[in-house]
Amino acid sequence: MADEIIINPDDGLNIEISSGLNKALKPFNTIFLNEKPAGQLSPDEVRAMALQWLEAAEAAEQDAMVVAEMTQGLGIDLQTAGAFVASLRHRRSKP
C-alpha cells in the first residue's frame, strides 16, 4: 500500500506530472503532489482528467460572469443569483 500523502492547505498545493515507459515499453504518467509521487495513470486517463480540468475552469469563469451580471447588471440579490448558478451546475452535471 502506498504511503498516505497529507497536504496542509496552508502550504499550498503543487501538482506535477511526468511521463515514463515501463519495461514492456508501455507509456504511463506519474502524478506528483508537492513533489511526492501520488500515483500513476495511463495517457488516456491523463487526457480525460485534463479535459475535466479545462471544463471546470471554463465553468467557474462562466459562473462568475453570470453572478456578476445578475447582481451588478440586473440588481438581483446574491442569494437568488447563487441559487440560479447552483441550478446551472446541477444541469451541467447531467449527461
Secondary structure, 3 states (H helix, E strand, C coil): CCCCCCCCHHHCCCEEEEEEECCCCCEEEEEEECCEEEEEECHHHHHHHHHHHHHHHHHHHHHHHHHHHHHHHCCCCHHHHHHHHHHHHHHHHCC
